[in-house]
Each structure stands twice: as structure tokens, then as C-alpha cells.
Amino acid sequence: MNKTERSWVLYDVANSAFVLIMITVVMPIFFKEFASAGLSMEKSTALWGYSNSGAALIIGILAPYLGTLADMSGKKKNFFTFFLFSGITATLLLMSVWKGAWTLCLGLFIAGRISWAGANIFYDSYLVDITEESRRDRISSYGFAFGYIGSVIPFLMVIGLLLAAGDRLNEGNGIYYKAGFFITALWWMVFSIPMIKNVKSRKVPDTAGHGESNSMRKFYGELKSVLKNRKVLTFLGAYFLYIDGVDTIISMAATYGLDSGLDKITLISAILAIQILAFPFALLYGKMTDYFSTKKIITAGIAVYIVITGLAYFLPSFETLQEKQLIFWILSVLVATSMGGIQALSRSYFSKIIPQEKSAEYFGIYNIFGKFAAILGPFLMGAAIQITGESRFGVVPIFILFISGAYLLSKCERD
């Protein structure tokens, strides 16, 4: 990799710490056991799902405007930097949450998640600027791979703090959790510096300086062209469905595991293993594009997730803790095989079928589909749990999403 490619990849290392600590593991535990003290397990899980959906709804609404405005104004880096530091600030402000303050906690979490997703709109769109088309599958996979392995370092630091706290973890003002939030924000900031310094857009839009007045009109024009492009539209429809399932598993796995009777040590250990195993598998997905089409490899990843959701449905049915731990470890290994690859290749596949000079606009649309999809999954899971009173029924709509996504992907033209 050259300097620009390495700098771009390092931002995956930076923001993956937020995903692992603030979305997947530590923040859900903090919310369930500290911030939502006094609420039932089912209600707190449903609220967590609704909050993830709410954040996705807001960024989904903003995404088209942001992407188009960035392309037309020539200020892609400015938008990226704004959302980056907004996310870091929200993460630091979570240190002010006290026990039982679930409303404040969710408000700050939503702000942080919106900012993280907003920065990623512009980060993803830089893929067309930092390398040639023939290397995008590989470089995109490098991003996810090094993001997974790099995020293990701050994760181990945070988990070390939580384990050292022992029975004192949920006492007082939650200082051990909050130290973890500080580490996450610091890691995110430090490893974003190469991206800010070294990554630049190759092309300066000829409409620079006129973005605000024309951005939405131009976006709707581009949306019409997307609707006429069968290949792009079909892929986005499939992506909407299957990435919803992937994102829901990332954001809801810890709360589902707790509701199923698993202990925190098992959850933390399994998710750490996912991060480590995901590194070589993400690289493997990128390498496999030398031998198989990108679409075929994405389909294989969806098939793995169908198996995961089917097995997860039966997790609460196992009687002993040892049986549940074994099944959860099997699920974790399966997730590790496909989590990074399916996201990396979706991103690179999309970058190859869009107009290169309109990358931020099209990635704005790409993120609309991804973020609106992220509304549906956690919402359906939360609603199913709240209606039935059983966490396992929340898995059923996720299973359906993967099946539907695989079917629609099969209708895409060959790449």
C-alpha cells in the first residue's frame, strides 16, 4: 500500500474502536446494567433497539443532502472532519451519565452514532480517490481487516479496566465504564490524523462554491438516474436487506446474549475472538476476488449469516450455561468468517458500478439504503421482543431479511 492508501485504511482502525466498544459490547452493557437501572431487561433491550433505529433514521435522512453537497461544494474533507469531532465529543460527554439516567445516555449515544455514520459517508466515498479500480476490493478489505485487529488494542484496555473493577463495576458513578469511553475517543482521534493530513479528493467539482443552493435538486436528479440503472438499483435493494441483518447482529448481540442468560465474561471473550478472527477472514475475502466474482462471495457471506440467525433462535432454549456458551462461541466464529468480508466487498462492488466523479453523491445514496436498513432491523427485533416477551423471537425478522437479500442479490446482473 502507498501512503494515501495506508492513511485511508488507518481510519478504519480509528472508527472500528467506536463500533466495537460503543455499539457492540461495552456501551450495551453500560446501558443495560448502569444507565437503565430500574428498567426490566426486556424494556431496556427494546429501548436499545429503538435508539439504534432512531440514529439510523436521522442519518438516513441527512445522507443524500450531505453527499451531494460535499461533491458540489468540494468540501468533502470539511464534512468528514466535522462529523469526526462531533462523534468524539459525544463519546466524551457520555462520561457525564449517572446511574439510571437512561434518557441522557441514549440521547448522547444517538448523537455519537449519527456522527460516526456521517463521517463514514465521506470516508467510504474516498475509496474512488485513493486507489485505482483494480485494487479497490483489496484495499477495502484491508480497511475492514486492519480495523478489526486494530480495535482489539483499545478493547483490551477497556476490558482490562472492567475486569479489574470486579463487583465494583456498577457502583458509584460508573468510573470504569467512563474511562473506557475516554480511551475510545482518544483512539478514534489519534488514528484519524493520517486520514485528515494525507487523503485528498482527486477531482475538484466544477460546481464548487454552489453546493448549498443546488445540492438537493442535484441529488434528486441523481436519484432518478439511479432508479433507471437496473444494476445499481437491484444491488441497493439487496444491500438494504442483508446489511440490515449484519448491522442488527452487531448492535444487538450483547443485549441478546445477556437476555439469553450468558455472563459478561463469555460475551466479552467471544466478541474479542471475533475481532481477532475477522482480520484474516476479511483479507481472505479480498483475496478470493482473484478467483471468484464479488457477487458470488457476497452471496456466500449471506449464506453464513442465514445459518447464524437460524442457530441463534435456539440459543435461549438450551438449558445449561455450558451449552449456551458453546453455541454462542460457534455463532461468534461464524460471524468472524463473514462480518468484514461482506461489508468490504459490498463497498468495493458499489464503487465499481457508479459514476466515479459523483462518488460522494452515490455513496450518500448507498448510505441511505444502509442507514434506513439499520432502522428496520433493530426496530423489528425490539418490537418482536416487546410483543412476545421473548428475546429469541426477535431473531425471526432478521432471518427473513437475509433470505430476502440473498434472493434479490441473485437477480443482479453478473459483475
C-alpha positions as CSV (number, residue, x, y, z in Angstrom):
1,M,0.0,0.0,0.0
2,N,1.1,3.6,-0.7
3,K,0.9,6.4,1.9
4,T,-2.5,7.5,0.8
5,E,-4.0,4.0,0.9
6,R,-2.4,3.4,4.4
7,S,-3.8,6.6,5.7
8,W,-7.3,5.7,4.5
9,V,-7.1,2.2,6.0
10,L,-6.0,3.6,9.3
11,Y,-9.3,5.4,9.6
12,D,-10.9,2.0,9.7
13,V,-8.6,1.3,12.7
14,A,-9.7,4.5,14.3
15,N,-13.5,4.2,13.9
16,S,-13.7,0.4,14.5
17,A,-13.0,1.1,18.2
18,F,-16.2,3.0,18.3
19,V,-18.1,0.2,16.7
20,L,-16.7,-2.5,19.0
21,I,-16.8,-0.6,22.3
22,M,-19.7,1.8,21.9
23,I,-22.1,-0.1,19.7
24,T,-21.3,-3.8,20.1
25,V,-20.0,-4.6,23.7
26,V,-19.3,-2.1,26.4
27,M,-21.9,0.6,25.8
28,P,-24.8,-2.0,25.6
29,I,-23.6,-3.5,28.9
30,F,-23.2,0.0,30.4
31,F,-26.8,0.8,29.3
32,K,-28.3,-2.5,30.5
33,E,-26.6,-2.6,33.9
34,F,-25.9,1.0,34.8
35,A,-27.8,3.7,32.8
36,S,-31.1,1.8,32.6
37,A,-31.1,0.7,36.3
38,G,-34.7,0.2,37.4
39,L,-36.0,-0.9,34.0
40,S,-36.9,-4.5,33.1
41,M,-34.5,-6.5,30.9
42,E,-37.0,-6.7,28.1
43,K,-37.8,-2.9,28.2
44,S,-34.1,-1.9,28.2
45,T,-33.4,-4.2,25.3
46,A,-36.3,-2.8,23.3
47,L,-35.2,0.8,24.1
48,W,-31.7,-0.1,22.9
49,G,-33.1,-1.4,19.7
50,Y,-35.3,1.7,19.1
51,S,-32.4,4.0,19.8
52,N,-30.2,2.3,17.2
53,S,-33.2,2.6,14.8
54,G,-33.6,6.3,15.6
55,A,-30.0,7.1,14.9
56,A,-30.2,5.3,11.6
57,L,-33.3,7.2,10.7
58,I,-31.7,10.6,11.2
59,I,-28.5,9.8,9.3
60,G,-30.6,8.2,6.6
61,I,-32.5,11.5,6.2
62,L,-29.3,13.6,6.2
63,A,-27.2,11.3,3.9
64,P,-28.4,12.4,0.5
65,Y,-28.1,16.1,1.3
66,L,-24.6,15.7,2.8
67,G,-23.2,13.5,0.0
68,T,-24.5,15.8,-2.8
69,L,-23.4,19.0,-1.0
70,A,-19.9,17.6,-0.4
71,D,-19.5,16.7,-4.1
72,M,-20.8,20.0,-5.4
73,S,-19.0,22.3,-2.8
74,G,-15.7,20.5,-3.0
75,K,-15.6,20.3,0.8
76,K,-15.7,16.6,1.4
77,K,-12.9,16.8,3.9
78,N,-14.6,19.5,5.9
79,F,-17.7,17.5,6.3
80,F,-15.7,14.4,7.3
81,T,-13.8,16.4,9.9
82,F,-17.0,17.9,11.4
83,F,-18.7,14.6,11.9
84,L,-15.5,13.0,13.2
85,F,-15.1,15.6,16.0
86,S,-18.8,15.6,16.7
87,G,-18.6,11.9,17.4
88,I,-15.6,12.2,19.6
89,T,-17.3,14.9,21.6
90,A,-20.5,12.9,22.1
91,T,-18.4,9.9,23.2
92,L,-16.6,12.1,25.8
93,L,-19.9,13.5,27.0
94,L,-21.2,10.0,27.9
95,M,-18.8,10.3,30.8
96,S,-21.4,12.6,32.4
97,V,-24.2,10.0,32.6
98,W,-25.2,8.9,36.1
99,K,-26.9,5.7,37.2
100,G,-30.5,5.4,36.0
101,A,-30.1,8.3,33.5
102,W,-31.1,6.2,30.5
103,T,-32.7,9.1,28.6
104,L,-29.5,11.2,28.7
105,C,-27.4,8.1,27.9
106,L,-29.5,7.2,24.8
107,G,-29.5,10.8,23.6
108,L,-25.7,11.1,23.7
109,F,-25.4,7.6,22.2
110,I,-27.7,8.6,19.3
111,A,-25.6,11.7,18.7
112,G,-22.4,9.7,18.7
113,R,-23.7,7.1,16.4
114,I,-25.1,9.7,14.0
115,S,-21.7,11.4,13.9
116,W,-19.8,8.2,13.4
117,A,-22.1,7.2,10.5
118,G,-21.9,10.7,9.0
119,A,-18.1,10.6,8.9
120,N,-18.3,7.2,7.3
121,I,-20.3,8.5,4.4
122,F,-17.4,10.7,3.3
123,Y,-14.8,8.1,4.3
124,D,-16.3,5.5,2.1
125,S,-16.6,7.9,-0.8
126,Y,-12.8,8.5,-0.7
127,L,-12.3,4.9,-1.9
128,V,-12.6,6.1,-5.5
129,D,-10.0,8.8,-4.9
130,I,-7.2,6.8,-3.1
131,T,-6.7,3.8,-5.4
132,E,-7.5,2.5,-8.9
133,E,-10.5,0.3,-9.6
134,S,-8.5,-2.9,-9.9
135,R,-7.3,-2.5,-6.3
136,R,-10.5,-1.5,-4.6
137,D,-11.6,-4.9,-3.5
138,R,-8.3,-5.5,-1.9
139,I,-7.9,-2.1,-0.3
140,S,-11.5,-2.1,1.0
141,S,-10.9,-5.5,2.6
142,Y,-7.6,-4.2,4.1
143,G,-9.6,-1.4,5.8
144,F,-12.0,-3.8,7.5
145,A,-9.3,-6.3,8.3
146,F,-7.0,-3.9,10.0
147,G,-9.9,-2.2,11.6
148,Y,-10.9,-5.4,13.3
149,I,-7.4,-6.3,14.5
150,G,-6.5,-2.7,15.4
151,S,-9.6,-2.2,17.5
152,V,-8.6,-5.1,19.7
153,I,-5.9,-2.9,21.4
154,P,-8.3,-0.3,22.9
155,F,-10.8,-3.0,23.5
156,L,-8.3,-5.0,25.7
157,M,-7.5,-1.8,27.6
158,V,-11.2,-1.2,28.3
159,I,-12.0,-4.7,29.2
160,G,-9.0,-4.8,31.5
161,L,-10.5,-1.9,33.4
162,L,-13.9,-3.6,33.6
163,L,-12.5,-6.9,34.8
164,A,-10.3,-5.1,37.3
165,A,-13.4,-3.4,38.7
166,G,-15.0,-6.8,39.6
167,D,-18.1,-6.3,41.8
168,R,-17.5,-2.6,41.9
169,L,-18.2,-2.2,38.2
170,N,-21.8,-0.8,38.6
171,E,-21.2,1.0,41.9
172,G,-20.7,4.7,42.3
173,N,-20.7,6.8,39.1
174,G,-19.5,4.1,36.7
175,I,-16.0,5.4,36.5
176,Y,-14.6,2.2,34.9
177,Y,-17.1,2.4,32.0
178,K,-16.3,6.1,31.6
179,A,-12.6,5.5,31.5
180,G,-13.4,3.2,28.6
181,F,-15.3,5.9,26.8
182,F,-12.3,8.2,27.2
183,I,-9.9,5.6,25.7
184,T,-12.3,5.1,22.7
185,A,-12.5,8.8,22.0
186,L,-8.7,9.2,22.2
187,W,-8.0,6.2,20.0
188,W,-10.6,7.5,17.4
189,M,-8.9,10.9,17.3
190,V,-5.3,9.8,17.1
191,F,-5.7,7.3,14.3
192,S,-7.8,9.8,12.3
193,I,-4.9,12.2,11.9
194,P,-3.3,10.4,8.9
195,M,-6.7,10.5,7.1
196,I,-7.1,14.2,7.7
197,K,-3.5,15.0,6.6
198,N,-2.9,12.7,3.7
199,V,-6.1,11.8,1.9
200,K,-7.4,14.2,-0.7
201,S,-10.0,14.1,-3.5
202,R,-8.5,13.6,-6.9
203,K,-11.1,15.7,-8.7
204,V,-12.4,19.1,-7.8
205,P,-16.0,19.5,-8.8
206,D,-16.6,22.2,-11.4
207,T,-19.7,23.3,-9.4
208,A,-17.6,24.0,-6.3
209,G,-18.9,27.0,-4.4
210,H,-22.5,26.5,-5.5
211,G,-23.4,23.4,-3.4
212,E,-25.9,24.7,-0.9
213,S,-28.4,26.1,-3.4
214,N,-28.3,23.2,-5.8
215,S,-27.4,20.1,-3.7
216,M,-30.9,18.7,-3.1
217,R,-32.1,19.4,-6.6
218,K,-29.0,17.7,-8.0
219,F,-29.4,14.8,-5.6
220,Y,-33.0,14.1,-6.8
221,G,-31.7,14.2,-10.3
222,E,-29.1,11.6,-9.4
223,L,-31.7,9.6,-7.6
224,K,-33.8,9.5,-10.8
225,S,-30.7,8.2,-12.7
226,V,-30.2,5.5,-10.0
227,L,-33.8,4.4,-10.3
228,K,-33.2,3.9,-14.1
229,N,-30.0,2.0,-13.5
230,R,-31.2,-1.6,-13.0
231,K,-27.9,-3.0,-11.8
232,V,-27.3,-0.2,-9.2
233,L,-30.9,-0.3,-8.0
234,T,-31.1,-4.0,-7.7
235,F,-27.9,-4.2,-5.8
236,L,-29.0,-1.4,-3.4
237,G,-32.3,-3.2,-2.8
238,A,-30.4,-6.4,-1.9
239,Y,-27.9,-4.5,0.2
240,F,-30.7,-2.8,2.1
241,L,-31.9,-6.2,3.2
242,Y,-28.8,-8.2,4.0
243,I,-26.8,-5.3,5.5
244,D,-29.7,-4.6,7.8
245,G,-29.2,-8.1,9.3
246,V,-25.5,-7.6,9.6
247,D,-25.8,-4.3,11.4
248,T,-28.5,-5.6,13.7
249,I,-26.4,-8.5,14.8
250,I,-23.5,-6.1,15.5
251,S,-25.7,-3.7,17.6
252,M,-27.9,-6.2,19.4
253,A,-25.7,-9.3,20.0
254,A,-24.6,-8.3,23.5
255,T,-28.1,-7.5,24.8
256,Y,-29.4,-10.7,23.2
257,G,-26.7,-12.7,24.9
258,L,-27.4,-11.1,28.3
259,D,-31.2,-11.8,27.9
260,S,-30.3,-15.4,27.0
261,G,-28.6,-15.9,30.3
262,L,-24.9,-15.6,29.2
263,D,-22.4,-14.0,31.5
264,K,-20.4,-10.9,30.7
265,I,-17.1,-12.8,30.6
266,T,-18.4,-15.1,27.8
267,L,-19.8,-12.2,25.8
268,I,-16.6,-10.2,26.1
269,S,-14.3,-13.1,25.3
270,A,-16.3,-14.2,22.3
271,I,-16.5,-10.8,20.8
272,L,-12.8,-10.3,21.3
273,A,-12.2,-13.6,19.4
274,I,-14.5,-12.3,16.6
275,Q,-12.2,-9.2,16.2
276,I,-9.1,-11.3,16.0
277,L,-10.5,-14.0,13.7
278,A,-12.2,-11.4,11.5
279,F,-8.8,-10.0,10.5
280,P,-7.6,-13.0,8.4
281,F,-11.1,-13.7,7.0
282,A,-11.5,-10.1,5.8
283,L,-8.2,-10.4,4.0
284,L,-9.3,-13.8,2.6
285,Y,-12.5,-12.3,1.2
286,G,-10.4,-9.7,-0.6
287,K,-8.0,-12.4,-2.0
288,M,-10.9,-14.6,-3.1
289,T,-12.0,-11.9,-5.6
290,D,-8.9,-13.0,-7.7
291,Y,-10.8,-16.3,-8.3
292,F,-14.5,-15.7,-7.9
293,S,-16.8,-12.8,-8.7
294,T,-17.5,-10.3,-6.0
295,K,-21.2,-11.1,-6.1
296,K,-20.7,-14.8,-5.5
297,I,-18.5,-14.1,-2.5
298,I,-21.1,-11.7,-1.0
299,T,-23.7,-14.4,-1.5
300,A,-21.6,-16.9,0.4
301,G,-21.3,-14.4,3.2
302,I,-25.1,-14.0,3.4
303,A,-25.5,-17.8,3.5
304,V,-23.3,-17.9,6.6
305,Y,-25.5,-15.3,8.2
306,I,-28.6,-17.3,7.5
307,V,-27.1,-20.2,9.4
308,I,-26.1,-17.8,12.2
309,T,-29.6,-16.4,12.7
310,G,-31.2,-19.9,12.5
311,L,-28.9,-21.2,15.2
312,A,-29.3,-18.0,17.3
313,Y,-33.0,-18.6,17.5
314,F,-32.5,-21.7,19.6
315,L,-29.8,-20.2,21.9
316,P,-32.2,-19.4,24.8
317,S,-33.7,-22.9,24.6
318,F,-30.5,-24.6,25.8
319,E,-30.8,-25.5,29.5
320,T,-27.3,-25.3,30.9
321,L,-24.9,-22.3,30.8
322,Q,-22.2,-24.5,29.3
323,E,-24.5,-25.4,26.3
324,K,-25.3,-21.8,25.8
325,Q,-21.7,-20.8,25.9
326,L,-20.7,-23.4,23.4
327,I,-23.5,-22.3,20.9
328,F,-22.5,-18.6,21.4
329,W,-18.9,-19.5,20.6
330,I,-19.9,-21.3,17.5
331,L,-22.0,-18.3,16.4
332,S,-19.1,-16.0,17.1
333,V,-16.7,-17.9,14.9
334,L,-19.3,-18.0,12.1
335,V,-19.8,-14.2,12.4
336,A,-16.0,-13.7,12.3
337,T,-15.7,-15.6,9.0
338,S,-18.0,-13.2,7.1
339,M,-18.6,-9.9,9.0
340,G,-15.8,-7.9,7.5
341,G,-15.8,-9.5,4.1
342,I,-19.4,-8.9,3.3
343,Q,-19.2,-5.3,4.3
344,A,-15.8,-4.7,2.5
345,L,-16.9,-6.3,-0.8
346,S,-20.3,-4.6,-0.8
347,R,-18.5,-1.2,-0.5
348,S,-16.0,-2.0,-3.3
349,Y,-18.6,-3.6,-5.5
350,F,-20.7,-0.5,-5.3
351,S,-17.7,1.8,-6.0
352,K,-17.2,0.0,-9.3
353,I,-20.7,0.4,-10.7
354,I,-21.2,4.1,-10.1
355,P,-20.0,7.2,-11.9
356,Q,-16.6,7.9,-10.4
357,E,-16.9,11.7,-10.4
358,K,-20.1,11.5,-8.3
359,S,-18.8,9.2,-5.6
360,A,-19.9,11.2,-2.6
361,E,-23.4,11.6,-4.0
362,Y,-23.7,7.9,-4.8
363,F,-22.2,6.9,-1.5
364,G,-24.7,9.2,0.1
365,I,-27.4,7.1,-1.6
366,Y,-25.6,3.9,-0.6
367,N,-25.6,5.1,3.0
368,I,-29.3,6.0,2.8
369,F,-30.0,2.4,2.0
370,G,-27.6,1.2,4.7
371,K,-28.8,3.5,7.3
372,F,-32.5,3.2,6.6
373,A,-31.9,-0.6,6.7
374,A,-30.3,-0.2,10.1
375,I,-33.6,1.4,11.3
376,L,-35.7,-1.6,10.3
377,G,-33.7,-4.5,11.9
378,P,-33.3,-3.2,15.5
379,F,-36.8,-1.8,15.4
380,L,-38.3,-5.2,14.3
381,M,-36.2,-7.0,16.8
382,G,-37.2,-4.7,19.6
383,A,-40.9,-4.8,18.7
384,A,-40.9,-8.6,18.4
385,I,-39.3,-8.9,21.8
386,Q,-41.7,-6.4,23.4
387,I,-44.8,-8.1,21.9
388,T,-43.8,-11.7,22.6
389,G,-41.9,-11.1,25.8
390,E,-39.2,-13.5,24.5
391,S,-35.9,-12.4,23.0
392,R,-35.5,-15.3,20.6
393,F,-38.5,-14.2,18.5
394,G,-36.6,-11.0,17.7
395,V,-34.2,-13.1,15.6
396,V,-37.0,-14.2,13.2
397,P,-37.3,-10.9,11.2
398,I,-33.5,-10.9,10.9
399,F,-33.6,-14.4,9.3
400,I,-36.2,-13.2,6.8
401,L,-34.1,-10.1,5.9
402,F,-31.1,-12.3,5.0
403,I,-33.2,-14.7,2.9
404,S,-34.8,-11.8,1.0
405,G,-31.4,-10.1,0.5
406,A,-29.9,-13.2,-1.0
407,Y,-32.8,-13.7,-3.4
408,L,-32.6,-10.1,-4.6
409,L,-28.8,-10.2,-5.0
410,S,-29.3,-13.3,-7.2
411,K,-31.2,-11.0,-9.6
412,C,-28.3,-8.6,-10.0
413,E,-26.5,-8.7,-13.3
414,R,-23.2,-10.6,-13.4
415,D,-20.2,-8.4,-12.4
